[in-house]
């Protein structure tokens, strides 16, 4: 979908054509995903557990049967490469490689914030378990259950609890809303904030998104109260949740547009699926979780309001956002180049994550990348060079795996050559697309009984939903002048594509 | 659908016509049910909780808003009739009224056994809560969760634990499989059996069904082991579950056929819905639970193998089934007339159930019967006489409620005139039908990725599913000659219908 700009301009400006194409995108993408779900992590055949056990991630492909001759099925070596050796050779970042199409850190934190609402591995029980609701349910804003929701609510005019610092509204301190938060290292009490997701106190970028959605909820409650002065706190709160969920769905337009880098202008319109045999249910797949491990996008340091911070300064330091203020923070993240999703670009704080990920893939007997390519209608790679587009990398992988049919899932995804002018290689987009489209459109608010003005407090609320953008989300909730809000670093100039260089300097 | 037997014979014998009609039955019925669910018990407007809070029963109609002028909305009195007075006048059984189309006690216990897998009120939390899986998931046979399942499994050849008494196989004693069982009165240790559902030790009829499904599972495992000698215990067990679920779905054909008393021969064929915009998800509605309170079907006493037992003898006495043996027990229940679903026919042990039910309906602010009639495309009744078909009953109801628009849900269902040649009045069938069809067809095994031979261990297993009948279920699991297995008392002759007599002698 690259090139032919005049053609895309035409298509994008003819609503009927744009709707027609978008409907095809919805149905073709979501048809790739089994719904109801078919497999789980413990049986290489269909069981009732696949449907009824919602504490499992689902599986798009069943695990490699234990009786198979090699860990990846029939191909490859009897023993998989040592994870430490693999990570040292292929994952460790020596020199930061910037994201080559200018993706900003605002984008990468959006990805992290958004996806944490449904990627919730229950690691104590095991890597096959999860504790989420299998979809876009806004639990990352409102809390994981009713108990937590009640702790975060002010019970006045539908609003969430806030505190004011430096003339801006921020989430309350943990002492004022005692939801459980989890930190990766010790944190002083006055830096502990009560957020919808227990992880979001660990990074300022996540805290920033948590704060802006909190403000947005309270802003929407004000609008609704003006519309419906007779509504009580409960109705304002519940309607606020519905509007925010709708808004978040729309914001995804901006996000997926950047991610896919399509010339075709994507459209979020649930009514395109009305009457189609589309299942309004979703189950988060283990494979979707694995492929969404985009840690190379995290840079090593950040410039916020002209001050440089290393990742170490950033960790468990949400106060940075308050210190610089929302406007400066979002402006700075918009201008900050994310890292490239490629080999040898995992920063040191994320190395352990990728090690664990590869180990989990083995424990749960994920099938090799080529099997997933076939499952998603992509041609399986015939050689390591075809996979990587790079001779050195091909050689290394061949040493590790011996057979192209035995390349592990995540290792394959990250070593795959990048698509021209895109953030990722083909497999991530062609697998991630179906999972994402299915997850977004299967949301109950997209179903015919929900997707209408009355669900969102009338036409005013429905309009808030339908006109959302990432820029509005910030600018409607910042008193000062609107800062730069962009998933792409402004003025970024892409380097011309070089063959044999889809992984940057190796 | 009464009369014109030659026409029905023709339709029933032309597969294309039968399939066409059945598809219409599926789609028209299930289209009546909102899926994803829209309402729950605590808000008279759409909220996200309606979808995400699975511990709630869903609601087809939202609760009457608290700000309404009367408990039923706008019509009727400010105060609803006293429940004790209502029950004493309209529900208490003075003389047993037999079910007028010859429904057997085998039918009523089937209904109770089958529906308890999904009607699971979590009464400690409140009448709006439930602890089930919202559908036909076989938890009443295999246990409510994996922990219980493991306690009931033998872990050999896929089979469930059994004990042999009098040369027949029965469920193990509780000491040998320690799943939690709940009894309505004290029970000696040697009468405590380990069953899939905690309530099923309370009535011999439920214990009988529990035992026959247990035998069927183990029989199916034997068949599968012969087909697949290489399969391990786990695969035999999981496939057995799938086959039993399929079998149960098919047995429902017999059950619904009797219930509806249609001349049209019903058909269970999930493939008729492939490609239709049908949602393979289900949520049990509070209203479905209420309308399935069929306690009048329970007689006051039972004749088993020529011996008479009162209900008191029956309660918490599963040993009766073992004593008489499976063949005699099922034969006797087949010949035992159930009670009529009508007013003044609740036996004394069930009076408290109906009192609580009516109270729950009030606590949860169920809308009046006429609103449900409209919701399910039935004409609302214009008068009490039109509702009841009986002058005395009409007068009593008018005294209680004042306005036909204010008749409570369950009271309305039981006072509604019976359809000619049918077990129930119109509202129960026209509401129960959609809930049932939706619940059955929305099962994951009916979806295209599941409904094929490989899911059920190949063509032999799929054939076991597709040729199921209630008679086979028993006779394939009884060593002796096949007893009478019937949802209708053999040789029963219906009395000619009399106008003004749809409730029997009042």
Interface residues (C-beta under 8 A of the other chain):
Chain A: X34 X35 X36 X38 X43 X45 X46 X47 X48 X49 X50 X51 X52 X53 X133 X137 X138 X146 X234 X235 X238 X239 X241 X242 X245 X275 X276 X277 X278 X279 X280 X281 X444 X445 X447 X449 X450 X454 X455
Chain B: X34 X35 X36 X38 X43 X45 X46 X47 X48 X49 X50 X51 X52 X53 X133 X137 X138 X146 X234 X235 X238 X239 X241 X242 X245 X275 X276 X277 X278 X279 X280 X281 X444 X445 X447 X449 X450 X454 X455
